[in-house]
Amino acid sequence: MTLFVPRLRAKALANRLVVGPLARLLLALHISPNALTLAGFAVTAVAAYLIGEAHLLAGGLVLLGGSAMDMLDGAVARLGNKATRFGAFLDSITDRLGEAAALFGLLVFYVRQDHELGAYLAFGAVVMSFMVSYLRARAEGLGVPGDVGLMGRPERVVVLVVGLVAGFPLYALGVVLTFATVTVGQRIWHVYAAQDDS
């Protein structure tokens, strides 16, 4: 498990320095977690449209904004004691749809450019990203912690945003596809190894 410690530490640091203070501000403004969830998805959908229209820099920046809003909904729910099963359910749905929308925007971009490799990478990234999320849900349904591996959703979003803003979306897709595939293997192995502990 030492492989995953840096990722957990980075997440804890981000929560303490950025997410926590912003969540307290949103609570003071009486903004509900579900409203943040839906707003974050709407912003991500706009980002996907911009990406598909070849406005990669703008799409990357808007995607960053939508993802930041999505990160905050859970923090607002916890701090405000407003966490509900439906809120968690809605958040999971919009996470999957938002990520698929952003990657679909890249797929549209590469299809319009007649760029076969880009289209293949975008489709592969969609499939493996969904597999990473599905394996977590399936593992946790079996009573095994599923949030392990090198590249969860936050890492995938960061790589995509950096790739879009820097003008290298093809490389970003390659990184996402490669490390999401590795993460799938890690999660499968994690659940397999958990048999020995039960």
KOLVEX-392048 format. One record per residue: residue number from 1; chain; residue in three letters; x, y, z of N, C-alpha, C, O in turn. Coordinates in pm, whole numbers, plus 32768, in hexadecimal, padded with zeros to 4 digits. Layout:
<atoms>
ATOM   n chain res n_east n_north n_up ca_east ca_north ca_up c_east c_north c_up o_east o_north o_up
ATOM NUM     A ALA      X       Y    Z       X        Y     Z      X       Y    Z      X       Y    Z
...
</atoms>
This chain:
<atoms>
ATOM   n chain res n_east n_north n_up ca_east ca_north ca_up c_east c_north c_up o_east o_north o_up
ATOM   1     A MET   8051    7F85 8000    8000     8000  8000   8054    8080 8000   801E    80ED 7FED
ATOM   2     A THR   80DA    8074 8016    812E     80EA  8018   812B    8135 7F93   8144    81AD 7F8E
ATOM   3     A LEU   810C    80EE 7F26    8104     812B  7EA1   809B    8199 7E9C   80A9    81F8 7E4F
ATOM   4     A PHE   8033    818E 7EED    7FC2     81EB  7EE4   7FC8    8259 7F4D   7F73    82B2 7F4D
ATOM   5     A VAL   802B    8255 7FA8    8034     82B8  8014   8047    8346 7FDE   8002    83A0 800D
ATOM   6     A PRO   80A3    8360 7F7C    80B2     83E9  7F49   8030    8422 7F12   8013    8498 7F25
ATOM   7     A ARG   7FE1    83D0 7ECF    7F63     83FF  7E98   7F04    8429 7F07   7EC0    848F 7EFC
ATOM   8     A LEU   7EFE    83DA 7F72    7EA7     83FA  7FE3   7ED5    8478 8029   7E82    84C9 8054
ATOM   9     A ARG   7F58    848A 8036    7F8D     8502  8078   7F6F    857F 8026   7F4B    85E7 805D
ATOM  10     A ALA   7F7F    8576 7FA2    7F62     85E8  7F4B   7ECE    860F 7F54   7EAB    8685 7F56
ATOM  11     A LYS   7E79    85AA 7F5A    7DE9     85C4  7F65   7DC8    8608 7FE8   7D77    8665 7FEC
ATOM  12     A ALA   7E05    85DA 8056    7DED     8615  80D9   7E1D    86A5 80DE   7DDB    86FB 8118
ATOM  13     A LEU   7E90    86C0 80A0    7EC7     8748  809D   7E6C    87A5 804E   7E51    8816 8079
ATOM  14     A ALA   7E3C    8777 7FDA    7DE1     87C8  7F88   7D60    87E5 7FD3   7D2B    8854 7FCC
ATOM  15     A ASN   7D2D    8781 801B    7CB2     8796  8068   7CC6    87FE 80D4   7C6F    8852 80EA
ATOM  16     A ARG   7D38    87FA 8118    7D4F     8855  8187   7D67    88E5 8158   7D35    8943 8195
ATOM  17     A LEU   7DB3    88F5 80EB    7DDB     897B  80C1   7D7A    89C0 8061   7D6F    8A3A 8061
ATOM  18     A VAL   7D33    8971 8010    7CDF     89AC  7FA8   7C4B    8988 7FB8   7BF6    89E0 7FC3
ATOM  19     A VAL   7C2E    8907 7FB9    7BA3     88DA  7FB6   7B58    8904 8035   7AE8    8936 802D
ATOM  20     A GLY   7B96    88F1 80A8    7B55     8913  8127   7B2B    89A4 8130   7AB6    89C0 814B
ATOM  21     A PRO   7B87    8A03 811A    7B61     8A91  8122   7AF5    8AB8 80BD   7A9A    8B04 80DE
ATOM  22     A LEU   7B00    8A85 8042    7A99     8AA6  7FDE   7A12    8A6A 8004   79AA    8AA9 7FEF
ATOM  23     A ALA   7A13    89F1 803B    7997     89B2  8064   7953    8A02 80D3   78D9    8A10 80D3
ATOM  24     A ARG   79A1    8A37 8130    7968     8A89  819B   792A    8B09 8165   78C3    8B38 8196
ATOM  25     A LEU   796C    8B43 80FF    7934     8BBB  80C0   78AF    8B9C 807C   7850    8BE8 808A
ATOM  26     A LEU   78A9    8B2D 8034    782D     8B08  7FEF   77BD    8AEB 8051   7749    8B0A 8038
ATOM  27     A LEU   77E0    8AAF 80C1    777C     8A97  812A   7745    8B1B 815E   76CC    8B29 8173
ATOM  28     A ALA   779D    8B7A 8172    7771     8BFE  81A3   7714    8C42 813F   76BE    8C91 8165
ATOM  29     A LEU   7725    8C22 80BF    76CF     8C5B  8057   7650    8C09 8040   75FF    8C28 7FE9
ATOM  30     A HIS   763F    8B9E 8090    75C8     8B47  808A   75B6    8B03 8003   7546    8AF7 7FD1
ATOM  31     A ILE   7625    8AD7 7FC7    7621     8A8D  7F49   7620    89F8 7F69   7678    89C7 7FB0
ATOM  32     A SER   75BE    89B0 7F35    75AE     8923  7F58   760F    88CB 7F0C   763B    88EE 7E9F
ATOM  33     A PRO   7632    8858 7F46    768C     87FB  7F01   7656    87CC 7E7A   76A0    87C3 7E19
ATOM  34     A ASN   75D3    87AE 7E74    759A     877E  7DF5   759C    87EA 7D89   75AF    87CC 7D13
ATOM  35     A ALA   7589    8866 7DB2    7592     88D5  7D51   761F    88DF 7D19   7632    88F6 7CA2
ATOM  36     A LEU   7682    88CC 7D6F    770D     88CD  7D41   7729    885A 7CE2   776D    886A 7C7D
ATOM  37     A THR   76F3    87E5 7D02    7705     876F  7CAD   76D0    8789 7C21   7715    876F 7BBE
ATOM  38     A LEU   7656    87BC 7C19    7618     87D3  7B97   765C    8846 7B4B   766C    8840 7AD1
ATOM  39     A ALA   7684    88AD 7B95    76CA     891C  7B55   7751    88EF 7B1E   7779    8916 7AB0
ATOM  40     A GLY   7796    889C 7B6B    7816     8868  7B3E   7809    8817 7ABE   785C    8820 7A64
ATOM  41     A PHE   779F    87C6 7AB8    7787     8776  7A3F   7768    87D0 79C8   7798    87B8 7959
ATOM  42     A ALA   7717    8838 79DE    76F5     8894  7972   7772    88D9 793C   7781    88E9 78C3
ATOM  43     A VAL   77CA    8904 7995    7846     8945  796B   789E    88E4 791D   78DA    8909 78B8
ATOM  44     A THR   78A5    8867 794A    78F3     8802  7904   78BB    87E7 7879   7906    87D1 781A
ATOM  45     A ALA   7836    87EA 786D    77F8     87D7  77E9   781E    8848 778A   7835    8832 7713
ATOM  46     A VAL   7824    88C2 77BF    7851     8934  776E   78E2    891F 7742   7906    893A 76CF
ATOM  47     A ALA   7935    88ED 779E    79C1     88D0  777D   79C9    886A 770C   7A1A    8879 76B0
ATOM  48     A ALA   7976    8802 7713    7976     879B  76AB   7952    87D6 7623   798F    87B2 75BE
ATOM  49     A TYR   78F1    8830 7620    78CA     8872  75A4   793F    88C4 756C   795C    88BF 74F5
ATOM  50     A LEU   7980    8910 75C3    79F1     8962  7598   7A62    890C 755F   7A9F    892F 74FA
ATOM  51     A ILE   7A7C    889C 75A1    7AE6     8842  7572   7AC3    880A 74E8   7B17    8808 748E
ATOM  52     A GLY   7A46    87DF 74D8    7A1A     87AA  7458   7A23    880F 73E8   7A35    87EC 7374
ATOM  53     A GLU   7A16    8892 740D    7A1E     88FE  73AA   7AAE    8930 7397   7AC4    8995 7356
ATOM  54     A ALA   7B0F    88E7 73D1    7B9D     8904  73C1   7BCE    897B 7413   7C3A    89AF 73F9
ATOM  55     A HIS   7B80    89A6 7474    7BAD     8A0F  74D1   7BEB    89C9 754A   7BB0    89C7 75B6
ATOM  56     A LEU   7C62    8991 7536    7C9C     8938  759B   7CC5    8981 761A   7CAD    894F 7688
ATOM  57     A LEU   7D02    89F6 760D    7D2C     8A41  7683   7CB3    8A69 76D7   7CB0    8A54 7750
ATOM  58     A ALA   7C4F    8AA4 7695    7BD5     8ACC  76DD   7B90    8A52 7719   7B61    8A56 778B
ATOM  59     A GLY   7B8B    89E5 76CC    7B4C     896B  76FE   7B94    8935 7779   7B54    8908 77D8
ATOM  60     A GLY   7C19    8939 7777    7C66     890A  77E9   7C4D    895D 7865   7C3F    8926 78D3
ATOM  61     A LEU   7C47    89E0 7856    7C30     8A38  78C8   7BA3    8A28 7900   7B90    8A27 797A
ATOM  62     A VAL   7B41    8A1B 78A7    7AB7     8A07  78D4   7AAA    897E 7918   7A64    8970 797C
ATOM  63     A LEU   7AED    8919 78E0    7AEC     8894  791E   7B27    889A 79AB   7AF3    8859 7A07
ATOM  64     A LEU   7B90    88E6 79BD    7BCC     88F8  7A42   7B66    8934 7AA2   7B5B    8909 7B15
ATOM  65     A GLY   7B1C    8999 7A73    7AB6     89D7  7AC8   7A47    8976 7AED   7A1D    8970 7B60
ATOM  66     A GLY   7A17    892A 7A89    79AD     88C8  7AA5   79DA    885C 7B04   798E    8831 7B5B
ATOM  67     A SER   7A56    882F 7AF6    7A8B     87C7  7B4E   7A9E    87FB 7BDB   7A88    87B2 7C3C
ATOM  68     A ALA   7AC7    887A 7BE8    7AD6     88B6  7C6C   7A4F    88BD 7CB3   7A46    88A2 7D2B
ATOM  69     A MET   79E7    88E1 7C6B    7961     88E6  7CA6   7935    885C 7CD2   78F5    884C 7D3A
ATOM  70     A ASP   7957    87F8 7C81    7930     876F  7CA3   7979    873D 7D20   7941    86F1 7D6F
ATOM  71     A MET   79F6    876A 7D33    7A41     8743  7DAB   7A02    877D 7E29   7A09    8742 7E94
ATOM  72     A LEU   79C5    87F1 7E1A    7995     8839  7E8F   7911    8805 7EC4   78F1    881A 7F39
ATOM  73     A ASP   78C1    87C1 7E70    783C     879A  7E9D   7842    873B 7F15   77F5    8749 7F74
ATOM  74     A GLY   789E    86DA 7F10    78AB     867D  7F7F   78DA    86C0 7FFE   78AB    86A0 806B
ATOM  75     A ALA   7937    871F 7FEF    796A     8768  8064   78FC    87BD 80A3   78F1    87C3 811E
ATOM  76     A VAL   78AC    87FD 8050    783C     884D  8084   77D7    87F4 80CC   77A3    8818 8136
ATOM  77     A ALA   77BD    877F 8092    775F     8722  80D0   7791    86F3 8159   7743    86EB 81B8
ATOM  78     A ARG   7811    86D5 8162    7849     86A5  81E1   784D    8713 824A   7823    86FF 82BC
ATOM  79     A LEU   7880    8788 8224    788E     87F5  8284   7807    882A 82B4   77F7    8851 8327
ATOM  80     A GLY   77A6    882A 8258    7722     885C  827C   76C4    87F1 82B1   764E    880C 82C9
ATOM  81     A ASN   76F8    8778 82C4    76A7     8708  82F3   762D    86F4 8298   75BD    86DC 82C6
ATOM  82     A LYS   7646    86FE 8213    75DA     86F3  81B1   75EC    867B 8155   75AC    8671 80EC
ATOM  83     A ALA   7643    8620 817D    765D     85AA  8129   75E3    854F 8127   75AC    852E 8190
ATOM  84     A THR   75BA    8526 80B0    7549     84CA  80A0   756F    845C 803D   75CD    846B 7FEF
ATOM  85     A ARG   7525    83EF 8042    753E     8384  7FE2   7524    83B2 7F54   7570    8392 7EF8
ATOM  86     A PHE   74B8    83FF 7F42    749C     842E  7EBB   7507    848D 7E8A   752C    848A 7E14
ATOM  87     A GLY   753C    84E2 7EE2    75A7     853D  7EBB   7621    84F2 7E8B   765E    8516 7E26
ATOM  88     A ALA   7646    8488 7ED5    76B8     8436  7EAC   769D    83F0 7E27   76F5    83E5 7DD2
ATOM  89     A PHE   7622    83C2 7E17    75F8     8380  7D9B   75FF    83E0 7D25   7634    83BF 7CBB
ATOM  90     A LEU   75C8    8459 7D39    75CA     84BF  7CCF   7659    84E6 7CAC   7679    84F9 7C37
ATOM  91     A ASP   76AE    84F2 7D11    773A     8516  7CF9   7781    84AD 7CA5   77CD    84CF 7C4A
ATOM  92     A SER   7767    842D 7CC3    77A6     83C1  7C76   7779    83C5 7BE4   77C9    83B1 7B89
ATOM  93     A ILE   76F9    83DD 7BCF    76C4     83E2  7B46   7705    8454 7AF8   7735    843F 7A88
ATOM  94     A THR   7706    84CB 7B33    773B     853F  7AEA   77D3    8535 7AD7   7809    8568 7A75
ATOM  95     A ASP   7818    84F2 7B35    78A8     84DB  7B22   78C1    848B 7AA2   7914    84B0 7A4F
ATOM  96     A ARG   7877    841C 7A94    788A     83C7  7A1E   7863    8411 799F   78AD    840F 793C
ATOM  97     A LEU   77EF    8454 79A2    77C0     849A  792A   781C    850E 7906   7837    8524 7890
ATOM  98     A GLY   784C    8557 7969    78A5     85C8  794E   7928    859C 7910   7958    85D9 78B0
ATOM  99     A GLU   7963    8532 7946    79E0     8500  790E   79CB    84CB 7881   7A1C    84E2 7827
ATOM 100     A ALA   795D    8483 786D    793F     8450  77E8   792A    84C2 7785   7956    84BA 7712
ATOM 101     A ALA   78E8    852D 77B1    78CF     859F  775A   7952    85E0 772E   7964    8600 76B8
ATOM 102     A ALA   79AE    85F4 778D    7A2E     8633  776C   7A7E    85DE 7709   7AB6    8612 76A9
ATOM 103     A LEU   7A81    855C 7720    7AC9     8503  76C5   7A82    84F8 763F   7AC3    84EA 75D7
ATOM 104     A PHE   79FE    84FF 7641    79B2     84FF  75C3   79D1    857E 7572   79D9    857A 74F7
ATOM 105     A GLY   79E3    85ED 75B9    7A0A     8668  7575   7A8D    8656 752B   7A9B    8685 74BA
ATOM 106     A LEU   7AED    8612 756A    7B6C     85F5  7526   7B5A    8594 74B2   7B9B    85A1 744B
ATOM 107     A LEU   7B01    8532 74C5    7AE4     84D5  7457   7AAD    8520 73DF   7AD7    8509 736E
ATOM 108     A VAL   7A4D    857B 73F6    7A14     85CC  738A   7A81    8620 7348   7A88    8629 72CD
ATOM 109     A PHE   7AD5    865D 7399    7B43     86B0  7365   7B9C    8660 7306   7BBE    868E 7299
ATOM 110     A TYR   7BC2    85E8 7330    7C1E     8598  72DD   7BD9    855C 7263   7C18    854D 71FA
ATOM 111     A VAL   7B5A    853B 7270    7B11     850A  71FA   7B08    8578 7192   7B1B    855E 711B
ATOM 112     A ARG   7AEB    85F2 71BE    7AE3     8662  7160   7B6A    8681 7120   7B71    86B2 70AF
ATOM 113     A GLN   7BD6    8665 716A    7C5C     8679  7135   7C8B    8603 70E0   7CF8    8605 70A8
ATOM 114     A ASP   7C37    859C 70D7    7C5B     8520  7090   7CDB    84E4 70C9   7D32    84B6 707F
ATOM 115     A HIS   7CE3    84E7 714D    7D5A     84B9  7196   7D36    8434 71D8   7CFC    8432 7245
ATOM 116     A GLU   7D59    83C6 7197    7D2E     8343  71C7   7D66    8321 7250   7D1D    82F1 72A7
ATOM 117     A LEU   7DE7    8338 7265    7E24     8316  72E5   7DE1    8361 7358   7DC5    8327 73C1
ATOM 118     A GLY   7DC6    83E1 7343    7D83     8430  73AA   7CF9    83F8 73CC   7CD3    83F1 7440
ATOM 119     A ALA   7CAF    83D1 7364    7C2A     8398  7379   7C33    8315 73C6   7BE3    82FD 7421
ATOM 120     A TYR   7C94    82C1 73A2    7CA5     8241  73E8   7CCB    8256 747A   7C96    8213 74D3
ATOM 121     A LEU   7D26    82B5 7492    7D50     82D0  751B   7CDD    8307 756F   7CCD    82E3 75E4
ATOM 122     A ALA   7C8D    835F 7533    7C1B     8399  757C   7BB7    832C 75A1   7B86    8329 7612
ATOM 123     A PHE   7B99    82D4 7542    7B3B     8268  755F   7B74    8209 75C9   7B2C    81E0 7625
ATOM 124     A GLY   7BF4    81E7 75BC    7C32     8190  7620   7C32    81CE 76AA   7C1E    8189 770D
ATOM 125     A ALA   7C4B    8252 76B0    7C4A     8297  7730   7BC1    8294 7771   7BB5    8284 77EA
ATOM 126     A VAL   7B57    82A3 771F    7ACE     8299  7755   7AB7    820F 7792   7A87    8204 7803
ATOM 127     A VAL   7ADA    81A7 7748    7AC2     811E  7776   7B0E    8101 77F7   7AD4    80CF 7857
ATOM 128     A MET   7B8F    811F 77FA    7BDF     80FD  786F   7BBD    8155 78E7   7BC4    8128 7959
ATOM 129     A SER   7B98    81D2 78CF    7B6D     8228  793D   7AEF    81F2 797E   7AE3    81F1 79F9
ATOM 130     A PHE   7A92    81C4 792B    7A17     8189  7961   7A37    8108 79AC   79FA    80EB 7A13
ATOM 131     A MET   7A96    80BB 7979    7ABC     803F  79BD   7AF8    805A 7A46   7ADA    8013 7AA6
ATOM 132     A VAL   7B4C    80C2 7A51    7B87     80E6  7AD2   7B18    8105 7B37   7B1B    80D5 7BA8
ATOM 133     A SER   7AB7    8155 7B0D    7A4A     817A  7B67   79F1    8102 7B87   79C6    80F1 7BFA
ATOM 134     A TYR   79D5    80B0 7B22    7981     803B  7B39   79C1    7FDA 7B9B   797E    7FA3 7BF3
ATOM 135     A LEU   7A44    7FC4 7B8C    7A89     7F67  7BE5   7A87    7F98 7C75   7A7C    7F48 7CD1
ATOM 136     A ARG   7A91    801B 7C88    7A87     804F  7D11   79FD    8030 7D4C   79F1    7FFE 7DBB
ATOM 137     A ALA   7995    8050 7CFE    790D     8039  7D2F   78F3    7FA4 7D49   78B5    7F7F 7DAD
ATOM 138     A ARG   7923    7F50 7CEE    790D     7EBF  7CFE   7959    7E89 7D76   7924    7E37 7DC1
ATOM 139     A ALA   79D5    7EB7 7D88    7A24     7E8A  7DFC   79E1    7EB3 7E7E   79D6    7E63 7EDB
ATOM 140     A GLU   79B5    7F31 7E84    7977     7F60  7EFF   78F2    7F1A 7F19   78C9    7F08 7F8C
ATOM 141     A GLY   78AF    7EF2 7EAC    7835     7EA2  7EBC   7851    7E1A 7EF9   77F9    7DDE 7F35
ATOM 142     A LEU   78CC    7DEA 7EE8    78F5     7D6A  7F21   7937    7D7B 7FAA   7967    7D1B 7FE6
ATOM 143     A GLY   7939    7DF8 7FDB    7974     7E11  805D   7A0B    7E24 805C   7A4C    7E1A 80C4
ATOM 144     A VAL   7A45    7E3F 7FE6    7AD5     7E53  7FDA   7AEE    7EE5 7FB4   7AB1    7F15 7F54
ATOM 145     A PRO   7B44    7F2D 7FFB    7B63     7FB8  7FD4   7B94    7FBB 7F43   7BEE    7F71 7F1D
ATOM 146     A GLY   7B57    8011 7EF3    7B76     800F  7E64   7BC3    8085 7E30   7BE8    8087 7DBA
ATOM 147     A ASP   7BDD    80E9 7E84    7C1F     8163  7E54   7CB6    8153 7E5C   7CF9    8198 7EAA
ATOM 148     A VAL   7CEC    80FA 7E0B    7D7D     80E2  7E07   7DAC    80F4 7D77   7D5B    80F6 7D1A
ATOM 149     A GLY   7E2E    80FF 7D65    7E65     8108  7CDF   7EA1    8190 7CC1   7E91    81EF 7D0D
ATOM 150     A LEU   7EE8    8197 7C52    7F33     820E  7C2E   7EDC    8281 7BFD   7EFB    82F5 7C16
ATOM 151     A MET   7E6F    8262 7BB6    7E26     82CE  7B74   7D90    82C1 7B88   7D4B    827C 7B3D
ATOM 152     A GLY   7D5F    8305 7BEE    7CCF     8312  7C01   7C9B    8387 7BAF   7CE3    83C0 7B5E
ATOM 153     A ARG   7C1E    83A9 7BC5    7BE1     8414  7B76   7C26    849C 7B88   7C3C    84E0 7B24
ATOM 154     A PRO   7C4A    84C6 7C02    7C8D     8549  7C0E   7D0D    8552 7BBC   7D27    85B8 7B7B
ATOM 155     A GLU   7D5C    84E7 7BBE    7DD9     84E8  7B71   7DBE    84ED 7ADB   7E05    8530 7A91
ATOM 156     A ARG   7D56    84A6 7AB0    7D35     84A8  7A20   7D0B    8535 79F5   7D32    8564 798A
ATOM 157     A VAL   7CBD    8578 7A48    7C90     85FF  7A27   7D07    865F 7A20   7D10    86B1 79C5
ATOM 158     A VAL   7D62    8654 7A81    7DD8     86AB  7A82   7E29    8698 7A03   7E53    86FA 79C4
ATOM 159     A VAL   7E41    861B 79DC    7E8F     85FF  7963   7E49    8639 78E8   7E8A    8675 7892
ATOM 160     A LEU   7DC6    8627 78DE    7D7C     865D  786B   7D83    86F5 7866   7D9A    8730 77FC
ATOM 161     A VAL   7D6F    8735 78D9    7D73     87C8  78DD   7DFC    87FA 78B4   7E07    8856 7863
ATOM 162     A VAL   7E66    87C0 78EC    7EEE     87EA  78CA   7F08    87D6 7835   7F42    882C 77F3
ATOM 163     A GLY   7EDE    8763 7800    7EF1     8747  7772   7EA8    87A9 7719   7EDE    87D6 76B3
ATOM 164     A LEU   7E2E    87CC 773D    7DDF     882A  76EE   7E1A    88B6 76F4   7E29    88F8 768D
ATOM 165     A VAL   7E3C    88E4 776D    7E70     896C  777D   7EFA    897A 773C   7F19    89E1 7701
ATOM 166     A ALA   7F4C    8911 7747    7FD3     8916  770E   7FD4    88FD 7677   8039    8913 7634
ATOM 167     A GLY   7F63    88CE 7641    7F5B     88B6  75B1   7F8B    882D 7586   7FAC    8819 7512
ATOM 168     A PHE   7F8E    87CE 75E4    7FB9     8746  75C5   7F50    86E0 75F0   7F6E    8686 763F
ATOM 169     A PRO   7ED5    86EB 75BD    7E6C     8690  75EA   7E84    85FF 75C3   7E57    85A3 7608
ATOM 170     A LEU   7ECC    85E9 7553    7EE7     855E  7529   7F3D    8517 7591   7F24    84A3 75B2
ATOM 171     A TYR   7FA2    855C 75C3    7FF8     8520  762A   7FAA    8509 76AB   7FBC    84A4 76EE
ATOM 172     A ALA   7F52    8568 76CC    7F00     8558  7744   7EA8    84DC 7739   7E9A    8490 779A
ATOM 173     A LEU   7E6D    84C8 76C4    7E1A     8451  76B1   7E6D    83D2 76BE   7E41    8370 76F9
ATOM 174     A GLY   7EE6    83D4 7687    7F3E     8360  7693   7F5F    8341 7723   7F61    82CC 774C
ATOM 175     A VAL   7F7B    83A9 7773    7F99     8396  7801   7F1F    8360 784B   7F29    8302 789A
ATOM 176     A VAL   7EAA    839B 7830    7E30     836E  7872   7E14    82DC 7851   7DF9    828B 78AA
ATOM 177     A LEU   7E1B    82B9 77D0    7DFF     8230  77A7   7E62    81CE 77E7   7E3A    8166 781A
ATOM 178     A THR   7EE2    81F0 77E4    7F48     8197  7819   7F37    8180 78AF   7F32    810E 78DD
ATOM 179     A PHE   7F2D    81ED 78FA    7F29     81DF  798C   7EA0    81B3 79BF   7E97    8177 7A29
ATOM 180     A ALA   7E36    81D1 7974    7DB3     819A  799A   7DB4    8103 7988   7D7B    80BA 79D8
ATOM 181     A THR   7DF6    80D4 791E    7E02     8044  7908   7E51    8003 7979   7E2D    7F98 79AA
ATOM 182     A VAL   7EBF    8044 79A2    7F0E     8011  7A13   7EB8    800D 7A91   7EBD    7FAD 7ADE
ATOM 183     A THR   7E68    8075 7AA6    7E13     807C  7B1D   7DAA    800E 7B1D   7D8A    7FD7 7B86
ATOM 184     A VAL   7D75    7FEE 7AA7    7D17     7F7E  7A9D   7D5B    7EFE 7ACF   7D21    7EB3 7B1D
ATOM 185     A GLY   7DD4    7EE7 7AA0    7E1D     7E71  7ACE   7E36    7E72 7B63   7E2A    7E0B 7BA5
ATOM 186     A GLN   7E59    7EE7 7B99    7E72     7EF2  7C28   7DF4    7ED4 7C79   7DFB    7E91 7CE0
ATOM 187     A ARG   7D83    7F06 7C4B    7D08     7EF0  7C96   7CDA    7E5E 7C8F   7CA7    7E27 7CF0
ATOM 188     A ILE   7CEE    7E22 7C1C    7CCD     7D92  7C11   7D26    7D42 7C70   7CF5    7CEA 7CB7
ATOM 189     A TRP   7DA7    7D60 7C71    7E03     7D19  7CC9   7DE2    7D33 7D5C   7DEA    7CD8 7DAF
ATOM 190     A HIS   7DBC    7DAE 7D7D    7D99     7DD2  7E06   7D24    7D7F 7E39   7D26    7D4E 7EAA
ATOM 191     A VAL   7CBE    7D6F 7DE5    7C4A     7D1F  7E0E   7C70    7C8C 7E17   7C43    7C45 7E72
ATOM 192     A TYR   7CC2    7C5D 7DBA    7CEF     7BD2  7DBE   7D3F    7BB7 7E3F   7D2A    7B52 7E82
ATOM 193     A ALA   7D9A    7C15 7E60    7DED     7C03  7ED7   7D9B    7C0B 7F56   7DC0    7BD0 7FBC
ATOM 194     A ALA   7D2C    7C53 7F52    7CD7     7C63  7FC9   7C97    7BDF 7FF2   7C6A    7BD1 8064
ATOM 195     A GLN   7C93    7B7C 7F96    7C5E     7AF8  7FBA   7CAF    7AB8 802B   7C78    7A72 8080
ATOM 196     A ASP   7D32    7AD1 8029    7D8A     7A96  808D   7D77    7AD2 8116   7D99    7A95 817B
ATOM 197     A ASP   7D40    7B4E 8119    7D2E     7B92  819A   7CA8    7B73 81D9   7C90    7B95 824D
ATOM 198     A SER   7C4F    7B34 818D    7BC8     7B1E  81C2   7BBE    7A99 8208   7B54    7A75 823C
</atoms>
